[in-house]
């Protein structure tokens, strides 16, 4: 004999009402070589575990409300496993912090460093990104 199992009685709750998320710019990943080269000609900020390149885009290049980000690690970082691990860590700090600390209308490229990107403590990596972004966006005289 098969018995039907029903869910226990639960109070009716409206799950469709959720508080609005804070306004954040959308992140888009760079894929074209020309975008990476343009960022390489722009501002640079060194951090212990990576190098940050950043540039303000021209109005005709992409929508102004987007933050675009790219990731790269050379063979100096290590074999494919080491490079992929370093890029995964860079992608994660960008996902967590770039939308809040970055500025819409900018392109950012994070370049991994040998040994440092993969071994630096994650919270220190996040702090490095916040510091590098503050330095990049501080007014130039």
Protein Blocks (a to p, Z undefined) as FASTA:
>chain_A
ZZdddddddddddfkbccdddddddddddfbfklmmmmmmmccdddfkbccddddddfkl
pcfkbccddddddfklocfklmmmmmmmmmmmmmmmmmmmmcehiacdddddehklmmpc
fklmmmmmmmmmmmmmpccZZ
